[in-house]
Amino acid sequence: MPRLVSALQLSVSTVVVSSLLSSCGLTPPGPPMKAEHVLYEWYDDGGPGEVKMRIDLDSQRATYTRGGRDIGWSYVATGKEGHGTPSGTYRITEKIEDKYSNRYGWIEDEFGNVTNGDAKPSTKVPEGQKYVPAPMPYWQRLTSYGIGMHAGVIPKPGETASHGCIRLPKEFAPILFSATKEGTPVTIVH
């Protein structure tokens, strides 16, 4: 004959289990961490075929193929208003791993604090401060007038941010740099 469990026995059991769990040092989880954007995915096996890329200015995303197979994608940050990135079909004409801009940079004081974050070489530099050209690591030139791809900050994935170049996620730029060569085709579309 089945035994009925009394309410008192259930209450005692609940207290015992609760005490045991609390003595294990279990603490409730804190608030969830803020989700960060995945800025790129790369799954190239280095197989046969030419690497090609397509940059979509509207979505601020690039897709990469090798021999017609998808090998990855990334967010990019292209030219903000007044500094548009031109659409068209290009080929990489120059690759420099450690390049600095000859057009843009910032001014910093003697302590390294940025006093003007959007300066040009022609900007008047206050006494005791200096002009610093913007680093453009993993530079891959597309035009004769200074448009190219390089590592940079993607402040808000899906939004423009540059002076016309195509910024690539910092962790991804060296990966892409090693997969391309001079002559690699790049198509930029709206």
C-alpha positions as CSV (number, residue, x, y, z in Angstrom):
1,M,0.0,0.0,0.0
2,P,1.5,3.3,-1.0
3,R,2.5,5.7,1.8
4,L,1.3,9.2,1.7
5,V,3.9,11.9,2.3
6,S,2.8,14.5,4.8
7,A,3.2,18.2,4.3
8,L,5.5,18.3,7.3
9,Q,7.8,15.7,5.7
10,L,7.9,17.7,2.5
11,S,8.7,21.0,4.3
12,V,11.5,19.3,6.2
13,S,12.9,17.8,3.0
14,T,12.8,21.2,1.3
15,V,14.7,22.9,4.1
16,V,17.4,20.1,4.1
17,V,17.9,20.3,0.4
18,S,18.0,24.1,0.5
19,S,20.6,24.0,3.3
20,L,22.7,21.6,1.4
21,L,22.7,23.6,-1.8
22,S,23.5,26.9,0.0
23,S,26.4,25.2,1.7
24,C,27.9,24.3,-1.7
25,G,28.6,27.9,-2.3
26,L,26.3,28.2,-5.3
27,T,25.5,31.8,-6.0
28,P,22.9,33.0,-8.4
29,P,24.3,34.1,-11.8
30,G,24.9,37.9,-12.3
31,P,23.2,39.8,-15.0
32,P,23.8,38.5,-18.5
33,M,26.9,39.9,-20.3
34,K,26.2,42.3,-23.1
35,A,26.3,40.4,-26.4
36,E,29.0,41.6,-28.8
37,H,28.7,41.5,-32.5
38,V,30.5,38.8,-34.4
39,L,32.5,40.9,-36.8
40,Y,33.7,38.2,-39.1
41,E,33.7,34.5,-40.0
42,W,36.5,32.9,-42.0
43,Y,36.5,29.3,-43.2
44,D,39.0,29.3,-46.0
45,D,40.8,26.0,-46.5
46,G,43.4,27.6,-48.8
47,G,42.1,25.4,-51.6
48,P,42.3,26.1,-55.3
49,G,40.9,29.1,-57.0
50,E,41.2,32.9,-56.9
51,V,40.0,34.9,-53.8
52,K,37.4,37.5,-54.7
53,M,35.5,39.9,-52.5
54,R,32.3,41.8,-52.7
55,I,31.7,44.8,-50.5
56,D,28.1,46.0,-50.0
57,L,28.0,49.7,-49.0
58,D,24.4,49.5,-47.9
59,S,24.8,46.6,-45.4
60,Q,28.4,47.5,-44.5
61,R,29.4,43.8,-45.0
62,A,31.9,42.1,-47.3
63,T,31.7,38.5,-48.6
64,Y,34.7,36.5,-49.7
65,T,34.9,33.6,-52.1
66,R,37.6,31.3,-53.4
67,G,37.0,29.6,-56.7
68,G,33.3,30.4,-56.4
69,R,33.0,28.9,-52.9
70,D,32.0,31.0,-49.9
71,I,35.0,31.3,-47.6
72,G,33.8,34.1,-45.2
73,W,32.2,37.4,-44.5
74,S,33.0,40.5,-42.4
75,Y,31.5,43.7,-41.3
76,V,33.3,46.7,-42.8
77,A,33.1,50.5,-42.1
78,T,33.2,52.5,-45.3
79,G,33.1,56.3,-46.0
80,K,30.8,58.4,-43.9
81,E,28.8,61.3,-45.4
82,G,31.1,63.6,-47.3
83,H,33.7,61.0,-47.6
84,G,31.9,58.3,-49.6
85,T,33.5,55.1,-50.7
86,P,33.2,54.7,-54.5
87,S,31.4,51.7,-56.0
88,G,32.9,49.9,-58.9
89,T,35.2,47.0,-59.8
90,Y,38.8,47.2,-58.6
91,R,41.9,45.1,-58.1
92,I,44.3,45.3,-55.3
93,T,47.3,47.2,-56.6
94,E,49.5,47.5,-53.5
95,K,49.9,45.7,-50.2
96,I,51.8,47.2,-47.3
97,E,51.6,45.6,-43.9
98,D,52.6,48.7,-41.8
99,K,51.3,51.8,-43.5
100,Y,50.4,55.3,-42.2
101,S,48.0,57.7,-43.8
102,N,49.4,60.7,-45.6
103,R,45.9,62.4,-45.4
104,Y,44.4,61.9,-41.9
105,G,45.5,61.6,-38.3
106,W,45.1,63.3,-35.0
107,I,46.8,65.8,-32.8
108,E,48.0,64.8,-29.3
109,D,49.5,66.7,-26.4
110,E,52.8,65.9,-24.7
111,F,51.1,63.3,-22.5
112,G,49.6,61.4,-25.5
113,N,46.0,62.8,-25.0
114,V,44.2,63.3,-28.2
115,T,43.2,67.0,-28.6
116,N,41.9,66.8,-32.2
117,G,40.8,63.4,-33.4
118,D,40.2,64.4,-37.0
119,A,43.2,66.3,-38.2
120,K,45.1,66.5,-41.5
121,P,48.8,67.1,-42.0
122,S,47.9,70.8,-42.9
123,T,46.0,71.3,-39.6
124,K,47.7,73.9,-37.3
125,V,49.3,72.1,-34.4
126,P,49.4,74.0,-31.1
127,E,52.7,74.5,-29.4
128,G,53.8,71.5,-27.4
129,Q,51.6,69.1,-29.4
130,K,52.2,66.9,-32.4
131,Y,50.4,65.6,-35.5
132,V,50.2,61.8,-35.6
133,P,49.3,60.1,-38.9
134,A,46.6,57.5,-38.7
135,P,47.9,53.9,-38.8
136,M,46.4,51.8,-41.6
137,P,47.8,48.3,-40.9
138,Y,47.4,45.6,-43.5
139,W,46.9,48.2,-46.3
140,Q,45.5,47.0,-49.6
141,R,45.2,49.8,-52.2
142,L,42.3,49.8,-54.6
143,T,42.5,53.3,-56.3
144,S,45.2,55.7,-57.4
145,Y,43.7,58.4,-55.2
146,G,44.0,56.7,-51.8
147,I,41.1,54.4,-51.3
148,G,41.9,51.0,-49.9
149,M,41.2,48.4,-47.3
150,H,43.0,48.3,-43.9
151,A,42.5,47.3,-40.3
152,G,40.5,49.8,-38.3
153,V,37.7,50.3,-35.7
154,I,34.2,49.2,-36.7
155,P,32.4,51.4,-34.1
156,K,28.9,50.4,-35.0
157,P,28.6,47.3,-37.2
158,G,26.4,48.1,-40.2
159,E,27.2,51.9,-40.2
160,T,29.7,54.0,-42.1
161,A,32.6,55.6,-40.2
162,S,35.7,56.2,-42.4
163,H,37.1,58.9,-44.6
164,G,36.5,56.7,-47.6
165,C,38.6,53.6,-47.0
166,I,37.2,50.2,-46.2
167,R,38.0,49.4,-42.6
168,L,38.3,45.8,-41.7
169,P,37.9,44.3,-38.2
170,K,41.4,44.5,-36.6
171,E,41.6,40.7,-35.8
172,F,40.5,39.9,-39.4
173,A,42.7,42.2,-41.4
174,P,45.8,40.1,-41.2
175,I,43.9,37.0,-42.1
176,L,42.5,38.6,-45.3
177,F,45.9,40.2,-46.0
178,S,47.5,36.8,-46.1
179,A,44.8,35.4,-48.4
180,T,45.0,38.1,-51.1
181,K,47.6,39.2,-53.6
182,E,48.1,42.1,-55.9
183,G,45.5,41.7,-58.6
184,T,42.8,40.2,-56.3
185,P,39.4,41.5,-57.6
186,V,37.2,43.6,-55.3
187,T,33.7,44.6,-56.3
188,I,32.0,47.4,-54.3
189,V,28.2,47.8,-54.7
190,H,25.2,49.6,-53.2
